[in-house]
């Protein structure tokens, strides 16, 4: 047990807690502030969001001892906050709450949007709200309430709100930065190449980039990474010629349709169905390739019109010659999701689903190379979530018994 001292809603609180006590439990059980609601307790739903030194944090995954000396603000402590005064009125006017369970966390997130992104439009507001789940309202009233506050502040600036925005944009002092350097070891991020061997630079029309530079971009976006391979019984030159033909590649990817092409830039859509979850992402992608090394990078992004979720990522592939008529295609996918579908992006089921899509893609490429006269896309067999779940469970059982089952 440790003694910690915090400033909670302007009042000094000194309590004894264990190292493993989360801030949400501390606020509810030891301080008696039950307005902080605990939902998923995994940092996903956002109901437990409070402010720590003015910044929103998930109290269900933050240890109380890590908040020593900090100013914590819960929904009970917003009485004198100028932004919350505007948000409370707007939430009421636009019917932005029903059961109210998500509202404390939703207000904390809304306050952050109003202060940090004064120029935000509806799309940006929805993206920023992606980490706060509401099971009642459908988000329409919440989004409308936040937009109304932003619009009112543009036409009628508030000096108190402006002061809060200014305080957020003020850089930390050099002394504070030095204190952080003394407390923490700083690691330089060095992204590994696609393989153990160094990869040569890939030339592009915009600017030369290297494989490591591409992966570094992916790492700072905190993307989900999936790697896989598939073999094709054709020589590398034939496979490479096919893999750099974007319409041909799209025809082998179930659900992908290219609607326009300008050189190495394409626009189109990708439809995905996983059990009850369906999405159709409309966007664009650009191919950057190196013919000499059989390496390529496809960078793209898109948005689902139904859920307003956004997807972005890189697909890197490299050909490895295994023989006169055998080629291995190494695929590395790095992607991120923003919006309501983001909660599914890192699950084992979805990652296994993507791996099966890659396997189906490899089969389709082989089929198209074998029969170039195929005039339409080859549809993969439907992938049922139950079969993936069974496969994951079976793989875990095999690992448990050393792969001998």
C-alpha positions in Angstrom: 0.0 0.0 0.0 1.2 3.5 -0.8 0.0 7.0 0.2 -0.9 9.2 -2.7 -1.8 12.8 -2.9 -4.0 14.2 -5.7 -6.0 17.3 -6.4 -9.5 16.0 -7.2 -12.0 18.6 -8.5 -9.9 21.3 -6.7 -9.8 19.4 -3.4 -6.6 17.8 -2.0 -7.1 14.1 -1.5 -4.7 11.9 0.4 -5.4 8.2 0.4 -3.7 4.8 0.8 -3.9 2.6 -2.2 -2.3 -0.5 -3.6 0.0 -0.4 -6.7 -2.7 -2.1 -8.8 -5.6 0.1 -7.9 -6.9 1.8 -11.0 -7.9 5.5 -11.0 -11.5 4.7 -11.8 -11.9 2.4 -8.8 -10.1 4.9 -6.6 -12.4 7.7 -7.6 -15.5 5.7 -7.1 -14.7 3.6 -4.1 -12.3 5.7 -2.0 -13.2 9.2 -3.0 -17.0 8.5 -3.5 -17.2 10.2 -6.9 -19.5 7.7 -8.7 -20.1 9.9 -11.7 -17.1 8.2 -13.3 -18.6 5.2 -14.9 -16.8 1.9 -15.6 -17.9 0.0 -18.7 -15.5 -2.3 -20.5 -12.6 -1.7 -18.1 -10.2 -2.3 -21.1 -9.9 1.4 -22.2 -12.2 0.8 -25.2 -15.6 2.3 -24.4 -14.5 5.7 -23.0 -17.2 5.9 -20.3 -14.6 6.2 -17.6 -12.7 9.2 -19.2 -11.7 11.9 -16.8 -9.2 14.8 -17.0 -5.7 14.6 -15.7 -4.1 18.1 -15.7 -6.7 19.0 -18.3 -6.1 16.1 -20.6 -8.6 13.3 -21.1 -7.4 9.8 -19.9 -9.0 6.4 -19.4 -9.3 6.0 -15.7 -10.0 2.3 -16.0 -6.5 1.5 -17.3 -4.6 4.3 -15.4 -3.1 3.3 -12.1 -3.9 5.7 -9.2 -0.3 5.8 -8.0 0.7 7.1 -11.5 -1.4 10.2 -10.9 0.5 11.3 -7.8 0.5 15.1 -7.6 -1.8 15.5 -10.6 -5.1 17.5 -10.9 -7.9 15.1 -11.7 -11.3 16.4 -12.8 -14.4 14.2 -12.9 -17.9 15.0 -14.2 -18.7 16.3 -10.7 -16.0 19.0 -11.0 -17.1 20.9 -14.1 -19.2 23.5 -12.4 -16.9 26.4 -13.2 -15.6 25.2 -16.5 -16.6 27.6 -19.4 -16.5 24.9 -22.1 -18.6 22.4 -20.0 -21.2 25.2 -19.4 -21.7 25.4 -23.2 -21.6 21.7 -23.7 -24.2 21.0 -21.1 -26.6 23.4 -22.7 -25.9 22.0 -26.1 -26.3 18.3 -25.0 -29.7 19.2 -23.5 -30.9 21.2 -26.6 -29.8 18.5 -29.1 -31.0 15.5 -27.0 -27.4 14.1 -26.9 -28.0 11.7 -24.0 -30.5 9.0 -23.1 -29.4 6.5 -20.4 -26.5 8.8 -19.5 -24.0 6.1 -18.9 -21.5 7.2 -21.5 -22.2 10.9 -20.9 -19.4 11.7 -18.3 -16.8 10.3 -20.7 -18.4 11.8 -23.7 -18.4 15.2 -22.2 -14.7 15.0 -21.4 -14.0 14.0 -25.0 -16.2 16.7 -26.3 -14.4 19.3 -24.2 -11.1 18.2 -25.6 -12.4 18.5 -29.2 -13.8 22.0 -28.6 -10.4 23.2 -27.1 -8.0 21.3 -29.3 -9.7 21.4 -32.7 -11.7 24.6 -33.0 -12.0 24.2 -36.8 -13.4 20.6 -36.6 -16.2 19.7 -39.0 -18.6 16.8 -38.7 -16.3 14.2 -40.1 -13.5 15.2 -37.8 -15.8 15.2 -34.7 -17.0 11.7 -35.6 -13.4 10.5 -35.9 -12.4 12.0 -32.6 -15.5 10.4 -30.9 -14.5 7.0 -32.2 -13.1 6.0 -28.8 -16.3 6.7 -26.9 -19.1 4.2 -27.4 -22.8 5.2 -26.9 -25.4 2.4 -27.1 -28.5 4.7 -27.1 -28.3 7.8 -29.1 -26.8 6.8 -32.5 -24.3 9.8 -31.9 -26.4 12.2 -34.1 -27.4 14.4 -31.1 -23.9 14.2 -29.6 -22.2 15.3 -32.9 -24.8 18.1 -33.4 -24.2 19.4 -29.9 -20.5 19.6 -30.3 -20.8 21.2 -33.7 -23.2 23.8 -32.3 -20.7 24.8 -29.6 -17.9 25.0 -32.1 -20.0 27.1 -34.4 -21.1 29.5 -31.6 -17.5 30.0 -30.5 -16.5 30.9 -34.1 -19.1 33.6 -34.3 -19.1 34.6 -30.6 -15.6 34.0 -29.2 -15.4 33.5 -25.4 -12.4 35.0 -23.6 -12.4 32.2 -21.0 -12.4 29.5 -23.7 -9.7 31.3 -25.6 -7.6 31.3 -22.5 -8.0 27.5 -22.1 -7.0 27.0 -25.7 -4.0 29.2 -25.3 -2.9 27.2 -22.3 -3.1 23.9 -24.3 -1.0 25.3 -27.1 1.7 26.8 -24.8 4.8 24.5 -25.0 6.3 23.0 -21.9 9.2 24.9 -20.4 12.8 23.7 -21.0 13.1 22.8 -17.3 10.1 20.5 -17.6 11.5 18.9 -20.7 14.8 18.3 -18.8 13.0 16.8 -15.9 11.4 14.3 -18.2 14.7 13.4 -19.7 16.1 12.7 -16.3 13.1 10.5 -15.3 12.8 8.5 -18.4 15.1 6.7 -20.8 14.5 7.9 -24.3 14.6 5.3 -27.1 15.2 6.1 -30.7 12.7 4.3 -33.0 14.5 2.2 -35.7 12.1 0.4 -37.9 13.4 -3.0 -39.2 13.5 -3.7 -43.0 11.0 -6.1 -44.5 13.5 -9.0 -44.3 16.8 -9.5 -42.5 18.6 -8.4 -45.6 18.9 -4.7 -46.4 16.5 -3.6 -49.1 17.5 -1.1 -51.8 15.7 2.2 -52.2 12.4 2.1 -54.0 12.1 5.0 -56.5 8.8 6.9 -56.7 7.6 9.8 -58.8 7.3 12.0 -55.6 10.4 11.3 -53.6 12.7 8.3 -53.0 11.8 6.2 -50.0 13.3 3.2 -48.4 11.6 0.2 -46.9 12.7 1.3 -43.4 11.3 4.7 -44.0 8.0 3.2 -45.0 7.9 1.1 -41.8 8.8 4.0 -39.7 5.8 5.9 -41.0 3.7 2.9 -40.1 5.1 2.6 -36.6 4.3 6.2 -35.7 0.7 5.7 -36.7 0.5 2.7 -34.3 -0.7 0.4 -37.1 -1.6 -3.2 -36.8 0.9 -5.4 -38.7 0.2 -8.7 -40.5 2.8 -10.7 -42.4 2.2 -13.7 -44.6 3.5 -15.5 -47.8 2.0 -17.5 -50.6 3.7 -19.5 -53.4 2.9 -19.4 -57.1 4.1 -21.9 -59.7 5.4 -19.3 -62.2 8.7 -17.6 -62.7 9.3 -14.3 -60.9 9.2 -12.2 -64.0 5.8 -13.4 -65.0 4.5 -12.9 -61.4 6.0 -9.4 -61.1 4.5 -8.3 -64.4 1.1 -9.4 -63.1 1.5 -8.1 -59.5 2.3 -4.5 -60.8 -0.9 -4.5 -63.0 -3.3 -2.8 -60.6 -6.6 -3.8 -62.4 -5.4 -7.4 -62.6 -4.5 -7.4 -58.9 -7.8 -5.9 -58.0 -9.6 -8.6 -59.9 -8.0 -11.2 -57.7 -8.9 -9.5 -54.4 -12.5 -10.4 -53.4 -14.6 -7.2 -53.0 -12.2 -4.9 -54.7 -13.3 -2.8 -57.7 -11.1 -0.2 -59.5 -13.3 2.7 -60.8 -10.6 5.0 -62.2 -6.8 4.9 -62.9 -4.2 7.5 -63.7 -0.8 5.9 -64.0 0.0 4.3 -60.7 -2.8 6.1 -58.9 -6.2 4.3 -58.7 -9.6 5.1 -57.2 -12.1 2.5 -56.2 -13.8 0.6 -53.4 -13.3 -2.5 -51.3 -16.3 -4.3 -49.8 -15.7 -6.5 -46.7 -18.1 -8.8 -45.0 -17.2 -10.6 -41.7 -20.2 -12.3 -40.2 -22.7 -9.6 -39.3 -20.2 -6.8 -39.9 -20.1 -5.3 -43.4 -18.3 -2.3 -44.8 -17.5 -0.7 -48.2 -14.4 1.5 -48.2 -14.2 4.1 -51.0 -10.8 5.7 -51.5 -7.6 5.8 -53.5 -4.2 4.1 -53.6 -0.8 4.6 -55.1 1.7 2.0 -56.2 5.5 2.6 -55.8 7.7 -0.1 -57.2 11.2 -1.2 -57.9 11.4 -3.5 -61.0 15.0 -4.4 -60.3 14.4 -5.9 -56.9 10.8 -7.1 -57.3 9.7 -4.9 -54.4 6.6 -2.7 -54.3 4.6 -0.6 -51.9 0.8 0.1 -52.2 -0.3 3.0 -50.0 -4.0 3.7 -49.7 -6.9 5.1 -47.6 -10.6 5.1 -47.7 -13.9 5.7 -45.8 -16.9 3.5 -45.2 -20.0 5.6 -46.0 -22.2 3.7 -43.5 -20.2 3.7 -40.3 -18.0 6.7 -41.3 -15.0 4.6 -40.3 -11.7 5.4 -42.0 -9.0 3.0 -43.0 -5.4 3.6 -44.1 -2.4 1.5 -44.5 0.5 0.1 -46.5 0.7 -3.2 -48.4 4.3 -4.1 -49.1 5.2 -7.2 -51.2 8.4 -8.7 -52.3 9.0 -11.6 -54.7 11.5 -14.4 -53.8 12.6 -16.8 -56.6 12.4 -20.4 -55.4 13.1 -22.0 -58.7 12.7 -21.7 -62.5 9.0 -21.9 -62.1 8.3 -21.1 -58.5 8.0 -17.8 -56.8 7.2 -16.9 -53.2 5.3 -13.6 -52.5 6.1 -12.0 -49.2 3.2 -9.7 -48.1 3.4 -7.3 -45.2 0.2 -5.4 -44.3 0.2 -2.4 -41.9 -3.2 -0.8 -41.4 -5.2 1.3 -39.0 -8.9 1.9 -38.5 -10.6 5.0 -37.1 -14.2 5.2 -36.2 -16.8 2.7 -34.9 -15.0 -0.2 -36.6 -11.7 0.6 -34.9 -12.6 -1.7 -31.9 -12.4 -4.7 -34.3 -9.0 -3.9 -35.9 -6.7 -5.7 -33.5 -8.8 -8.8 -32.7 -7.3 -12.2 -33.5 -10.5 -13.1 -35.5 -10.1 -10.1 -37.8 -6.3 -10.7 -38.3 -7.0 -14.4 -39.1 -9.7 -13.2 -41.5 -7.1 -10.9 -43.3 -4.7 -13.9 -43.5 -7.3 -16.0 -45.2 -8.0 -13.2 -47.6 -4.3 -13.1 -48.5 -4.4 -16.8 -49.0 -7.4 -16.5 -51.3 -5.7 -13.7 -53.1 -2.7 -15.9 -53.8 -5.0 -18.7 -55.2 -6.7 -16.2 -57.5 -3.4 -14.8 -58.8 -2.3 -18.3 -59.6 -5.6 -19.0 -61.4 -5.4 -15.8 -63.4 -1.8 -16.6 -64.5 -2.8 -20.1 -65.5 -5.8 -18.8 -67.4 -5.2 -15.2 -68.6 -8.5 -15.3 -70.5 -10.5 -15.1 -67.3 -12.5 -11.8 -67.7 -13.9 -11.3 -64.3 -12.9 -11.3 -60.7 -12.5 -14.7 -59.0 -14.6 -14.7 -55.9 -13.2 -16.3 -52.8 -15.3 -18.7 -50.8 -17.2 -17.1 -48.0 -15.3 -17.0 -44.7 -17.5 -17.7 -41.7 -16.4 -16.3 -38.3 -17.1 -19.6 -36.6 -14.6 -21.5 -38.8 -11.9 -18.9 -37.9 -12.7 -19.1 -34.2 -12.3 -22.9 -34.4 -9.0 -22.6 -36.3 -7.7 -20.1 -33.6 -8.7 -22.4 -30.8 -7.1 -25.4 -32.5 -3.9 -23.5 -33.1 -3.7 -22.6 -29.4 -4.3 -26.3 -28.5 -1.5 -27.4 -30.8 0.9 -24.8 -29.3 0.0 -25.9 -25.8 1.0 -29.5 -26.7 4.1 -28.5 -28.6 2.5 -28.8 -32.0 2.1 -32.6 -31.7 -1.7 -32.8 -31.7 
